[in-house]
Amino acid sequence: MRNIRELLRLRFQSGLSHAKIAKSIGIGETTVSECLQRFKKACLSWPLPIDLTDGELEGQLYPSYRSDAPLTEKQKQRREI
């Protein structure tokens, strides 16, 4: 998904509903919900780190699609538990 950063911005910075986000970037509401669930599961927070690239962000949210994305410190800590 190429619009992950925009989806997150619309949700956390603009406070838009899932329906408004979906309409704004031309995806389904279910896709918005799933992306936000993945964001939470990845232990990321808004605003995103400045040095986090779009590819790294996508890899964090969709690890099965891109296994070479680096882990965040929170993810490393969770794996140690």
C-alpha positions in Angstrom: 0.0 0.0 0.0 1.5 3.3 -1.1 -0.7 5.5 1.1 0.3 4.2 4.5 1.9 7.4 5.7 -1.1 9.5 4.4 -3.6 7.1 6.0 -1.8 7.5 9.4 -1.6 11.3 9.0 -5.3 11.5 8.3 -6.1 9.4 11.3 -3.8 10.8 13.9 -3.1 14.3 12.8 -6.5 15.2 11.2 -8.6 12.9 13.3 -10.7 11.6 10.4 -13.0 8.6 10.6 -12.2 5.4 8.8 -14.9 6.1 6.3 -13.5 9.6 5.5 -9.9 8.3 5.3 -11.1 5.5 2.9 -12.9 8.0 0.7 -10.0 10.5 0.7 -7.4 8.0 -0.5 -9.6 5.7 -2.5 -9.5 2.5 -0.5 -12.0 0.4 1.4 -12.8 1.0 5.1 -11.8 -2.5 5.9 -8.3 -1.7 4.5 -8.1 1.4 6.7 -9.1 -0.7 9.8 -6.6 -3.4 9.0 -3.8 -1.0 8.4 -4.4 0.8 11.7 -4.6 -2.6 13.5 -1.2 -3.5 12.0 0.2 -0.1 13.0 -0.8 -0.8 16.6 0.5 -4.4 16.6 3.9 -3.1 15.2 4.2 -0.9 18.4 4.7 2.2 16.3 3.5 5.6 17.3 2.5 8.9 15.7 4.4 11.0 14.6 6.6 8.4 12.9 10.3 8.7 13.3 11.8 11.1 10.8 14.3 8.6 9.4 11.7 5.8 8.9 11.3 5.3 5.1 8.1 4.3 3.4 9.7 0.9 2.6 10.6 0.4 6.2 7.1 1.4 7.4 5.5 -1.0 4.9 7.9 -3.8 6.1 6.9 -3.1 9.7 3.2 -3.3 9.0 3.4 -6.1 6.5 6.4 -8.3 7.6 5.3 -11.3 5.6 5.7 -9.2 2.4 9.1 -7.7 3.4 11.1 -9.6 5.9 14.2 -7.4 5.6 12.7 -4.4 7.3 14.5 -3.4 10.5 12.7 -3.9 13.8 11.9 -1.0 16.0 13.3 -0.9 19.6 9.8 -1.8 21.0 9.6 -4.8 18.6 13.1 -6.0 19.7 12.0 -5.7 23.3 8.8 -7.7 22.7 10.8 -10.5 21.1 13.0 -10.8 24.1 10.1 -11.4 26.4 
